[in-house]
Amino acid sequence: MHEHDVLCFGETMAMFVAEQAGDLASVGQFGKRIAGADSNVAIGLARLGFKVRWLSRVGDDSLGRFVLDSLRREGLDCSGVEVDACNPTGFQLKARCDDGSDPAVEYFRRGSAASRLSPALLRPGSLQARHLHATGIPPALSESCRALSHALMDAMRAAGRSISFDPNLRPSLWPDQSSMVREVNALAAKADWVLPGLEEGRLLTGQHTPADIAAFYLDQGVELVVIKLGDAGAYFRSAKGEGQVAPVPVSQVVDTVGAGDAFAVGVLSALLDGHPIAEAVARGNWCGSRAVQSRGDMEGLPLRHELQAHDLRRSA
């Protein structure tokens, strides 16, 4: 019996979101939230009732306390989060856009406490979860973070647990593109389920079509590849077959940040619930559609009763 359903790790930053549209330099008021792709997925799964353990580090500062308080309120087990007395909590500034375009974001994370994550964080009992979700962001932060990514994926794989991986490319954090492609693909090959975006897949594999991108990873032992196609929905392929699932129409796009994380929440939660792949991808599309209609990185992530109501409407 596993103590947790899902193990997630990475960096959660404080985020200051502009309350007025325009250049960040001219904005006078900001709202304080949290941000981080890895913790977005962790929060989304916790909202759906999964027991989620979060591994990370924060600074011994007010932003670190704010991050920890926010994560705990979302139901995450943060007993695996270390407080760093020497290095600060990372943060970011996010512009407000009222036209649905991608907002400008400025990061202040260099030398953050989370960039000091390493395999030393692992303790007896840390791996007591039936599933691990990883992304390409922690390995881009530092060599020690990259070592932790490999250590976690190797240990969970050796224990026979399932692993998902979202490349979530951040080119600006890598020294060069070739390093990014090499390192991210090495991690992807250790996963059971890989969830790239179409352009990410093209960059990482050198292939153009969704089918060929998926084949690249299937040839390395990955069981399932799900590719986000934006307004064309999503494509999936496994040894058992392939398919494309139509997107969920939305009346207005408010904020696209976090849509990929919401998609991952939908797909992973459905697979962990035991649903067929096509249904899991459909849930991912629905969660993604909620995200783009909500301002904020994680505000659109559904609760379990909202998901159940959606499933009832679909089956009616």
C-alpha positions, 0 to 999 in steps of 0.5 A: 500500500503506497502512502501517496498516489503521486510524487511531484518535485520542482520549484514553486516561485512567488508570483507578483501579477500586475493588476493593470495591463501594460508594461511591467515598468509602469504597473504600480499594483501587483497581486501575490500568488504562486507559480511553477509548472511542476507544482501546478500539476501537483495542485491539480491532482490534489484538487481531484482527490489524489494524495500528492507528496511535494519535494522542493526547497524554499528560502527561509524568508517571507516568500518561502513561508507564503509558498509553503502556506499556499501549497499546504492549503491546496492539500499537498504533503510538504513534509519533503520540502526543505527550508534553506537558510542561505538562499532565497525563494525565487519569484517572478513578475507577470504582466496582465494581458486583456486580449488573450495573448501570452503575458510578459514574465520576468524571472528572478530565480537564479541562485534560488533555494530550489536550484540547490535541489539534489539527490541528498533530498531523498529520504527513506519513505520519499518514494512511497507513491505509486506514480512520479510526475517529472518535467524538463524544468528542474534539470534545467535549473542546475546540475544538482537538480538534474541529478535529482531528476535522474535519481528519482526516475531511476528509483521509481522505475526500479521499484516498478512505479509508473512515471510521466514526463512533460518536457516543458522546455525552458530554452533560456535556462539551458546553456545551448539547444543541443544540451537541452535536447540531449538531457531532456530526451534522456529523461523522457526515455525513462518515463512510461508516459510522455506529454510534449507539445507539438513544437517541443516534439519537433525540436526534441526529435527532429520529426515533423508529424505527431505520429513520427514524434510519438514513434521516436519515443515509443522506439525508446521504450515509452509506453504512451505519447500524448502530443498537445496540438493547441486548437487542433486538440491532442494526438496519442499513440501507444503500441495498442493504437493511435488517435486524435481527440478534438479540442473543447471549444472556448468562447474567450481565451483569457490567459494561456499560461498553465494550460499545458499543466492543466492538460497534464492534470487531466490526462494523468488523473484519468489514467491513474483512475483507470480510464482508456487513453482516449478518455484521458486525452479528452479529460486533458483537453477539458482541463486545458480549456478551463485553464485558458478561460481563467486568469492565473496559472492554476486558478482554472484547475477543477475540483473533483465534484466539478470534474464529476459534473462534467463527466455526467454532462458528457455521458448524458 
